[in-house]
Amino acid sequence: MHDAPVARVFKKMMTRKAFSPNLLTAESLSAQLLLMNSLLQADVKLPDPLVIAHRGASAIAPENTASSIREAIRLGAKVIEFDVRVTRDGELVLFHD
């Protein structure tokens, strides 16, 4: 891997704002492709993605239900996002409006 050229290209890209959508030149595109290629070839361990289940496993079970939440956990979700509402009589319910 060519660390020095990659660092030099990256610094050049950042100082020239080569990632700006308004400044897409052949030079900036070439530099971005060179950097991306170098990063892809590097032996870098990226962290596992954080899996967030929106209203449980809503593609498999009815959203905001116990079965949807259990399924999301079974599938490996680390976070489950759901909507909690309070009824007039003070009860908590899962509900998306």
N, C-alpha and C positions, 0 to 999 in steps of 0.2 A: 504494500500500500504506500502511496506517496503522500505522507502526512504534510510535508512542507508546502507542496503545491496546493493541496486541498485547503489548508489554513489560509494561504495567500489568496486563493480564489474566494473563499468565504468572506475574508476581511474586505476584499474588493467589492463583493456583492453587497455587503452590509453598508459600506461607506457610500456606495452609489445608489442605494435603495433599489437594487436590481429586482427585488421581489414585488415592487410596486406594480399593480396592474396597468398603470399609466406609462410604465417604462419597460416595455417588452421589446428588447432589441435582440438581434442575433447573438451578440456578445453575452448579454445577460442570460438568455436561454441556454446558451452553450455552457456558461459557468454553472447554472443551476443543474443541468444534466450531469456535468462532471462531478459536482458535489454529491448529487443523489447517487450516482454510480459508485463513488468512493464509499459512501455511507452504507450502501447495500452490500458491498464486498467486505466491509469491516466485520470483525468478529465481535459484535456487540449484543449483549443480552438485554433485551427490552423487558420491562415489567409486563406481567400478564394484564390484559385489559380488565377494568372494573366493570362487572356486569351489574346493571341496574334494571330491575323489572318494573316497568311502568304499570301500576295497578295489578301487580302480580304477573303471571304468565298469561296475559290477556289474549294471546293468539291461540291458546290451547283451551283455556277455561274461561267462564264468564268473569270479566274484570271485577276487582274489588270484592271477591268472594274468598272464603277460606280455601276452597279447592284451588283457586288461582294462585294464592300465596304459597300453599304447600307445593304446588307444581314448580313455582319459581325457585323455591329453596331446593327442591329435588334436582332441578336443572343447573344449580350452582350459582344462582344470583347472590351477590354479596349485600345488595341493598334492594329493598322493595319500597317503591314510592306509591302511596295511595292517599286518597283524600278523605279526611275525617270531618264530619259535620256534627253539630249538636242539634237535636230536635227541640221543639218547644218545651217538651216535658223533661229535658235534660239528658236524654239518652244519646250516646255516641253511636254514629253509624258511618260505614264506609260508603261514600256516595260521590259521584262526579257529576257536576251540573254543567 
